[in-house]
Amino acid sequence: MSIEQTSSKNWLNTSVWLRGIFMLIFGFIGGFARFLITIIAVFQFFSLLLTRKANTPLKIFGESLNNYIFQINQFLTVNSDKYPFPFNSWPDSKPVYRYTPRS
């Protein structure tokens, strides 16, 4: 099989095009989710300012939204073939990724 035949088959592969469409859609959803994180951060700041404590339900939702953004980023960078919510369940509020500083 020549390179030209392989290239033409890739252009005709509907699963790649379908993934590309979903990558665009999830890219926009991810942008909106990051905007929501900003809104949550502002609200949490005012909560801290007025009550000296964070809003617990919003904290839990913020963490699950961060995990959702992580799932979207994993899908967009082709580190995962798993489609994010609504094609799979909404992520838990348990941390998916933890930063560990270098020693």
C-alpha positions as CSV (number, residue, x, y, z in Angstrom):
1,M,0.0,0.0,0.0
2,S,1.5,3.4,-1.0
3,I,1.6,6.5,1.1
4,E,-1.1,8.1,-1.1
5,Q,-3.5,5.3,-0.5
6,T,-3.0,5.5,3.3
7,S,-3.5,9.2,3.3
8,S,-6.7,9.0,1.3
9,K,-8.0,6.3,3.7
10,N,-7.4,8.6,6.7
11,W,-9.3,11.4,5.0
12,L,-12.3,9.1,4.5
13,N,-12.2,7.7,8.1
14,T,-15.5,8.8,9.6
15,S,-14.5,8.0,13.2
16,V,-11.7,10.5,13.0
17,W,-14.0,13.2,11.6
18,L,-16.6,12.4,14.3
19,R,-14.0,12.7,17.0
20,G,-12.9,16.0,15.5
21,I,-16.4,17.3,15.7
22,F,-16.7,16.2,19.3
23,M,-13.3,17.8,20.1
24,L,-14.6,21.1,18.9
25,I,-17.8,20.7,20.9
26,F,-15.9,19.7,24.1
27,G,-13.4,22.6,23.5
28,F,-16.3,25.1,23.7
29,I,-17.8,23.2,26.7
30,G,-14.4,23.3,28.4
31,G,-14.1,27.1,27.8
32,F,-17.6,27.6,29.4
33,A,-16.6,25.3,32.4
34,R,-13.5,27.4,32.9
35,F,-15.6,30.5,32.9
36,L,-17.8,28.9,35.6
37,I,-14.7,28.2,37.7
38,T,-14.0,32.0,37.5
39,I,-17.5,32.7,38.7
40,I,-17.1,30.2,41.6
41,A,-13.8,31.7,42.6
42,V,-15.3,35.2,42.8
43,F,-18.3,33.9,44.8
44,Q,-15.9,32.0,47.1
45,F,-13.8,35.1,47.6
46,F,-16.9,37.1,48.7
47,S,-17.9,34.2,50.9
48,L,-14.5,34.2,52.6
49,L,-14.7,38.0,52.9
50,L,-18.1,38.0,54.5
51,T,-18.2,34.8,56.6
52,R,-14.5,33.8,56.8
53,K,-15.3,30.4,55.5
54,A,-15.8,28.8,52.0
55,N,-19.2,27.7,50.7
56,T,-19.0,23.9,51.2
57,P,-21.5,22.8,48.4
58,L,-19.8,25.2,46.0
59,K,-16.4,23.8,47.0
60,I,-17.6,20.3,46.2
61,F,-19.1,21.3,42.9
62,G,-16.0,23.3,42.0
63,E,-13.8,20.2,42.5
64,S,-16.1,18.0,40.4
65,L,-16.1,20.7,37.7
66,N,-12.3,20.8,37.8
67,N,-12.3,17.0,37.3
68,Y,-14.7,17.4,34.4
69,I,-12.3,20.0,32.8
70,F,-9.5,17.5,33.4
71,Q,-11.5,14.8,31.6
72,I,-12.2,17.2,28.7
73,N,-8.5,18.1,28.5
74,Q,-7.5,14.4,28.5
75,F,-10.0,13.8,25.6
76,L,-8.9,16.9,23.6
77,T,-5.2,16.0,23.9
78,V,-6.0,12.4,22.9
79,N,-4.7,11.1,26.2
80,S,-8.1,9.4,26.6
81,D,-10.6,7.9,24.2
82,K,-13.3,8.1,26.8
83,Y,-15.9,10.8,25.9
84,P,-16.6,13.1,28.8
85,F,-20.1,13.8,30.3
86,P,-22.8,13.5,29.0
87,F,-21.5,10.4,27.3
88,N,-20.2,9.1,30.6
89,S,-21.1,9.9,34.2
90,W,-20.3,13.2,35.9
91,P,-17.0,13.0,37.7
92,D,-16.8,12.6,41.5
93,S,-15.6,15.5,43.6
94,K,-12.6,13.4,44.6
95,P,-9.4,14.8,43.2
96,V,-8.3,13.1,39.9
97,Y,-5.0,14.9,39.7
98,R,-2.7,15.9,42.6
99,Y,0.3,18.1,42.2
100,T,3.4,16.6,43.9
101,P,6.3,19.0,44.2
102,R,9.8,17.9,43.2
103,S,12.1,16.9,46.0
